[in-house]
Amino acid sequence: MPHMENPIAFVEWLRSVAPYIHAFRGKTFVVAFPGELVMAGALPVLAHDLSLLHAMGIKVVIVYGSRPQVQEQLALRNKETRFHNGLRITDATALECAKEAAGELRLDIEAAFSQGLPNTPMANAAIRVISGNFVVARPMGIIDGVDLEHTGITRKIAFETIHPILNNGSLVLLSPLGFSPTGEVFNLAMEDVAVAAATALRADKLIFISETPMMMDAGGAEIHELSAHQAQAVLAAECLPSDSAFYLEHAMKACKGGVPRAHIVPFATDGSVLLEIFTHDGVGTMVSSENLESLREASIEDVGGVLQLIEPLEADGTLVKRGRELIEREINYFSVIEHDGVIFGCAALYPFPAEKMAEMACLTVNPEVQAQGDGERLLKHLENRARAAGFKKLFVLTTRTAHWFLKRGFINASFDDLPKDRQNMYNWQRKSLVLIKQL
């Protein structure tokens, strides 16, 4: 056991990863990578990382690409490659090269998963990799008058054969070649096979480990997260290099086909798959089938998340202490902002129907995401809730954040302006300021 620099940090890190391990056990991930990854010598490390996912009970399907290897084989035969709209025209020679490349890569991948050297992450891992004729394809045919010959598209993935293999604890390996019922072989795009596999297997994630760098938007900012809808807008803006756009197009297609999340992760970052899966922010671009962030009314399941959010503020006196029982009783008054299963903000609305007034209390946003307008969105949401319930005024009692409310249309008021029932509960030790907003 190496000497731990900081055992406490290690323990905290391991605990922070635990929720992901619980969430992903038994789930299916399709992991796809291009031939460039193998060229870059990154295959052994990727095998380590994927075997770690496998050890955590994740079912892994691997799809590999072979473009540079096919290119190499063609060069050895002094053959030119012909492309049409970025797709290789696969003539008889190119098909032979594609078979050679795919066969060699398959053996390299199987060898990488067979390592079991002591002192490596693969020690004690006996992983079986199963591949076969799981991909049915058809010719792409003639496009704009150009016959693409043996270039094909995926028609069907044999999911009924693949599921039992995964349930049995083996990995499944899919090559960029498919077969037709007439016994022909077709050269396919790795991205096409990966999307078809993720969709057919109802995978929980599709992960492209790409040779492309982190995606940037037109303004030069990194793109970490998109809904499928936003991805379409980014593609329409044509600000991405063609390789990145090709990946994004396929990630979006997978999400539209029912895959909840598709990730595009640059392989230049060591351990990028693990970082993407087990850290909240990740290191790549994630496309999700729905908008990940939701602003909604709270339910009893949210009590723990709300408590976690407000405890530090209760401790420093910003908020009144409430306690779990009280929050459980009053959770129906709360609204929350949730992002990918984590609660980042909350606020409560207490009704005083006799005076047609409502109190907004406990408005809290996680300090890590402040200044992103979440407080504002919660306030608007509660104003709408109050209006819908027929209240005419919204009031807050605050000791620390009066200026924030004043900037948002509240005005200073006095103790006498409060509803009678609320006056009886007023805490004279806190001497909170009273602010009221007309709805």
C-alpha positions in Angstrom: 0.0 0.0 0.0 1.6 3.3 -1.0 1.9 6.0 1.6 -1.2 8.1 1.4 -0.4 11.8 1.2 -3.8 12.7 2.6 -5.9 9.9 3.9 -8.9 12.2 4.8 -9.1 13.6 1.2 -9.0 10.0 -0.1 -11.8 8.9 2.1 -13.9 12.0 1.2 -13.3 11.4 -2.5 -14.2 7.7 -2.2 -17.5 8.6 -0.4 -18.3 11.3 -3.0 -18.1 8.6 -5.7 -20.3 6.2 -3.9 -23.7 7.6 -5.0 -22.6 7.2 -8.7 -21.5 3.6 -8.1 -24.9 2.8 -6.5 -26.8 4.6 -9.3 -24.9 2.8 -12.2 -24.8 -0.8 -10.9 -26.7 -3.0 -13.4 -26.9 -0.2 -16.0 -25.8 -0.5 -19.6 -23.1 1.8 -21.1 -22.1 1.8 -24.7 -18.5 3.1 -25.0 -17.3 3.9 -28.5 -13.9 5.1 -29.6 -12.1 5.8 -32.9 -9.0 4.1 -34.3 -7.1 7.2 -33.4 -7.3 6.2 -29.7 -5.4 3.0 -30.5 -2.9 4.8 -32.7 -2.2 7.1 -29.7 -1.3 4.1 -27.6 -4.2 4.8 -25.2 -5.8 1.3 -25.4 -4.2 -0.4 -22.4 -5.3 2.4 -20.1 -8.8 2.5 -21.5 -9.0 -1.3 -20.9 -8.1 -0.6 -17.2 -10.7 2.1 -16.9 -13.5 0.0 -18.6 -12.6 -3.1 -16.5 -13.1 -0.9 -13.4 -16.6 0.0 -14.7 -17.3 -3.7 -15.3 -16.1 -4.5 -11.7 -18.7 -2.0 -10.4 -21.5 -4.0 -12.0 -21.9 -1.8 -15.1 -22.7 -3.7 -18.3 -20.3 -2.5 -21.0 -20.6 -2.7 -24.8 -17.6 -1.5 -26.7 -17.7 -0.2 -30.3 -14.4 0.6 -32.0 -13.6 2.6 -35.2 -10.8 1.9 -37.7 -10.5 4.9 -40.0 -6.7 5.6 -39.7 -6.0 1.8 -39.7 -8.0 1.4 -43.0 -6.1 4.4 -44.3 -2.8 2.7 -43.4 -3.8 -0.5 -45.1 -4.7 1.4 -48.3 -1.4 3.2 -48.3 0.4 -0.1 -48.0 -1.4 -1.2 -51.2 -0.7 2.3 -52.8 -4.5 2.9 -53.2 -6.2 6.3 -53.0 -9.2 6.7 -50.8 -12.3 8.2 -52.2 -14.8 10.1 -50.0 -18.2 11.5 -50.7 -19.7 14.0 -48.2 -17.2 12.8 -45.6 -18.1 9.1 -46.1 -15.6 6.6 -47.4 -16.6 5.0 -50.8 -15.7 1.4 -50.0 -14.7 -0.5 -53.1 -13.5 -4.1 -53.1 -9.9 -3.1 -52.1 -11.1 -0.7 -49.4 -13.4 -3.5 -48.0 -10.4 -5.9 -47.8 -8.5 -3.1 -45.9 -11.4 -2.6 -43.6 -11.6 -6.3 -42.8 -7.8 -6.4 -42.1 -8.0 -3.3 -39.8 -11.1 -4.5 -38.0 -9.6 -7.9 -37.3 -6.3 -6.6 -36.1 -8.0 -4.1 -33.8 -10.3 -6.7 -32.4 -7.4 -8.9 -31.4 -5.6 -5.9 -29.9 -8.7 -5.0 -27.8 -9.1 -8.6 -26.7 -5.5 -8.7 -25.7 -5.8 -5.4 -23.7 -8.7 -6.9 -21.7 -6.8 -10.1 -21.0 -4.0 -8.4 -19.1 -3.8 -9.4 -15.5 -0.5 -8.2 -14.3 0.0 -7.6 -10.6 0.2 -4.0 -9.6 -2.0 -2.9 -12.4 -5.8 -2.1 -12.2 -6.3 -5.3 -14.2 -4.9 -7.6 -11.5 -7.5 -10.3 -10.5 -9.8 -9.2 -13.4 -10.8 -12.1 -15.5 -12.9 -10.4 -18.2 -14.4 -12.2 -21.2 -14.9 -10.2 -24.4 -17.5 -11.6 -26.8 -17.9 -10.4 -30.4 -19.8 -11.8 -33.3 -22.2 -11.1 -36.1 -24.4 -8.9 -33.9 -24.8 -6.1 -36.5 -27.1 -6.4 -39.5 -26.4 -3.8 -42.2 -27.6 -2.7 -45.6 -25.8 -0.8 -48.3 -26.0 3.0 -48.2 -26.6 2.8 -51.9 -26.3 5.6 -54.4 -26.2 9.2 -53.0 -26.3 12.2 -55.4 -25.4 9.8 -58.2 -22.4 8.4 -56.4 -22.5 4.6 -55.6 -20.9 4.2 -52.1 -20.5 0.4 -52.9 -19.7 -1.5 -49.7 -20.3 1.4 -47.4 -23.4 0.6 -45.3 -25.6 1.7 -42.5 -26.7 -0.3 -39.5 -30.1 -1.9 -39.8 -30.5 -3.9 -36.7 -28.5 -4.9 -33.6 -29.1 -8.4 -32.2 -30.1 -7.1 -28.7 -31.8 -10.4 -27.8 -28.4 -12.1 -28.1 -26.4 -9.3 -26.5 -28.5 -8.9 -23.3 -27.9 -12.4 -22.0 -24.1 -12.0 -22.7 -24.0 -8.8 -20.6 -26.2 -10.4 -17.9 -23.6 -13.2 -17.8 -20.9 -10.7 -16.9 -19.0 -10.5 -20.2 -18.3 -7.5 -22.3 -19.6 -7.2 -25.8 -17.4 -5.9 -28.6 -18.9 -4.5 -31.8 -16.7 -3.8 -34.9 -17.4 -1.1 -37.6 -18.5 -3.9 -39.9 -22.0 -5.3 -40.5 -23.5 -8.2 -42.3 -26.4 -8.5 -44.7 -28.9 -11.4 -44.9 -27.3 -12.2 -48.3 -23.9 -12.7 -46.5 -22.2 -9.5 -47.7 -20.0 -7.4 -45.4 -20.4 -3.7 -45.1 -18.1 -1.0 -43.8 -19.9 1.2 -41.2 -19.3 4.4 -39.4 -18.3 3.6 -35.7 -20.7 6.4 -34.6 -23.6 4.9 -36.5 -23.0 1.4 -34.9 -22.7 3.0 -31.5 -26.0 5.0 -31.7 -27.8 1.9 -33.1 -26.5 -0.3 -30.3 -27.3 2.3 -27.5 -30.8 2.7 -28.9 -31.5 -1.0 -29.4 -30.1 -2.0 -26.0 -31.9 0.9 -24.3 -28.5 1.9 -22.8 -28.4 4.4 -20.0 -25.4 6.1 -21.5 -23.6 6.4 -24.8 -20.0 7.6 -24.4 -17.8 8.6 -27.3 -14.2 8.8 -26.4 -13.1 11.2 -29.1 -9.9 12.4 -30.8 -11.5 15.9 -30.9 -10.8 18.5 -28.3 -13.4 19.9 -25.8 -16.2 21.5 -27.7 -16.5 25.3 -27.8 -19.5 27.4 -28.7 -19.3 30.4 -31.1 -18.2 32.6 -28.3 -15.3 30.4 -27.4 -16.8 29.0 -24.2 -16.5 25.3 -23.4 -19.8 23.4 -23.9 -20.3 21.1 -20.9 -23.9 20.3 -21.2 -26.7 20.5 -23.7 -30.2 19.2 -24.2 -30.8 17.4 -27.5 -32.8 20.5 -28.5 -29.9 22.9 -27.7 -27.5 20.5 -29.6 -29.6 21.0 -32.7 -29.2 24.7 -32.4 -25.4 24.5 -32.0 -25.2 22.3 -35.1 -27.4 24.7 -37.0 -25.0 27.6 -36.0 -22.2 25.7 -37.8 -19.5 26.9 -35.3 -18.0 23.4 -34.7 -15.2 21.8 -36.6 -16.7 19.0 -38.8 -15.3 16.1 -36.7 -16.9 17.5 -33.5 -20.1 18.2 -35.3 -20.3 14.6 -36.5 -20.0 13.3 -32.9 -22.5 15.9 -31.6 -25.0 14.9 -34.4 -24.8 11.2 -33.3 -25.0 12.0 -29.6 -28.1 14.1 -30.3 -29.6 11.2 -32.4 -29.0 8.8 -29.6 -30.8 11.1 -27.1 -33.7 11.5 -29.5 -33.8 7.7 -29.8 -34.4 7.4 -26.0 -30.8 7.2 -24.6 -31.0 9.5 -21.5 -27.4 10.8 -21.7 -24.7 10.8 -24.4 -21.2 12.0 -23.6 -18.4 13.2 -25.9 -15.1 13.0 -24.0 -11.6 13.8 -25.4 -9.2 10.9 -24.9 -6.3 13.4 -24.5 -7.3 13.7 -20.9 -6.0 10.7 -18.9 -8.9 8.8 -17.3 -11.4 10.9 -19.1 -14.2 8.2 -19.0 -13.9 7.9 -15.2 -13.8 11.7 -14.7 -16.8 12.2 -16.9 -18.9 9.5 -15.1 -17.9 10.0 -11.5 -17.6 13.7 -11.1 -20.5 16.2 -11.1 -19.0 18.5 -13.8 -17.2 15.9 -15.9 -14.5 16.7 -18.5 -16.5 16.5 -21.8 -19.8 17.5 -23.4 -22.9 15.8 -22.2 -26.1 15.8 -24.3 -29.3 14.9 -22.4 -32.6 13.7 -23.7 -34.4 16.1 -21.4 -33.5 19.4 -19.7 -31.6 18.3 -16.6 -32.6 21.2 -14.5 -36.0 21.3 -13.0 -37.7 23.9 -10.9 -40.7 22.3 -9.2 -42.7 21.9 -6.0 -41.0 19.8 -3.4 -42.1 16.3 -2.2 -41.3 14.2 0.8 -38.3 12.7 -1.1 -36.7 16.1 -1.1 -36.5 16.6 2.7 -32.9 15.3 2.9 -31.7 17.5 0.1 -33.4 20.6 1.6 -31.9 20.0 5.0 -28.4 19.6 3.5 -28.8 22.9 1.7 -30.1 24.9 4.7 -28.0 23.4 7.6 -24.9 25.6 7.0 -27.1 28.8 6.9 -29.0 27.7 10.1 -25.6 27.2 11.8 -24.4 30.7 11.0 -27.7 32.4 11.9 -28.8 33.5 8.4 -31.8 31.2 8.7 -34.0 30.2 11.6 -33.4 26.6 12.8 -36.2 24.4 11.5 -35.3 20.7 12.2 -36.2 17.7 10.2 -39.7 17.1 11.7 -40.8 20.6 10.8 -39.5 20.4 7.3 -41.2 17.0 6.8 -44.4 18.5 8.0 -44.1 21.6 5.8 -42.4 20.2 2.7 -45.6 20.9 0.6 -44.9 24.6 1.1 -41.4 24.3 -0.5 -40.2 24.6 -4.1 -36.8 23.3 -5.2 -34.4 23.6 -8.0 -32.9 20.3 -8.8 -30.0 19.6 -11.2 -29.4 16.0 -12.3 -30.8 14.6 -9.0 -29.0 17.1 -6.7 -31.0 19.9 -5.0 -29.3 23.3 -5.5 -31.9 25.7 -4.2 -35.1 25.9 -2.2 -37.7 28.3 -0.9 -41.0 28.0 1.0 -44.3 29.8 0.6 -46.5 30.0 3.8 -50.2 31.1 3.2 -52.1 33.6 5.4 -55.4 33.4 3.6 -57.4 35.8 5.8 -55.3 38.7 4.8 -54.7 37.4 1.2 -50.9 37.4 2.0 -48.2 34.8 1.7 -44.8 34.7 3.3 -41.7 33.6 1.4 -39.2 32.0 3.7 -36.0 29.9 3.6 -34.9 31.1 0.2 -31.5 29.4 -0.3 -29.2 28.7 -3.2 -26.1 26.5 -3.0 -23.1 28.8 -2.7 -21.3 26.9 -5.5 -23.9 28.0 -8.1 -24.8 31.4 -6.8 -24.9 34.3 -9.3 -26.5 32.1 -11.9 -29.9 33.6 -11.3 -31.4 30.6 -9.4 -32.6 32.8 -6.5 -34.4 35.0 -9.0 -36.0 32.0 -10.6 -37.2 30.6 -7.3 -38.6 34.0 -6.4 -40.6 34.2 -9.7 -41.8 30.6 -9.2 -43.1 31.4 -5.7 -44.7 34.7 -6.9 -46.5 32.7 -9.5 -47.6 30.1 -6.9 -48.9 32.9 -4.7 -50.7 34.6 -7.5 -52.3 31.3 -8.6 -53.6 30.8 -5.0 -55.2 34.2 -5.1 -52.8 36.1 -2.7 -52.3 39.8 -3.2 -49.1 40.4 -1.3 -45.8 38.5 -0.7 -43.7 39.3 2.4 -40.3 38.3 3.7 -38.6 38.6 7.1 -34.9 38.9 6.7 -31.8 39.9 8.8 -29.1 39.6 6.1 -30.4 40.0 2.6 -32.8 42.9 2.6 -31.0 44.7 -0.3 -31.5 41.6 -2.6 -35.3 41.8 -2.1 -35.4 45.6 -2.4 -33.7 45.3 -5.8 -36.5 43.0 -6.8 -39.6 45.1 -6.1 -40.0 44.6 -2.3 -40.5 47.7 -0.2 -39.7 48.3 3.5 -42.7 47.7 5.8 -43.2 47.4 9.5 -44.3 44.8 12.0 -47.9 46.1 12.0 -48.2 45.3 8.3 -47.8 41.6 9.0 -50.8 39.3 9.2 -52.0 38.9 12.8 -51.0 35.2 13.0 -47.5 36.1 11.8 -47.2 38.9 14.3 -47.7 36.4 17.1 -44.8 34.3 15.8 -42.4 37.2 15.3 -39.0 36.6 16.9 -38.0 39.8 18.7 -34.5 38.6 19.3 -33.8 38.3 15.5 -35.4 41.7 14.9 -35.9 40.8 11.2 -36.8 43.5 8.7 -40.2 43.2 7.1 -40.4 43.6 3.3 -43.5 43.4 1.2 -44.2 43.1 -2.5 -47.6 43.7 -4.2 -48.3 40.8 -6.5 
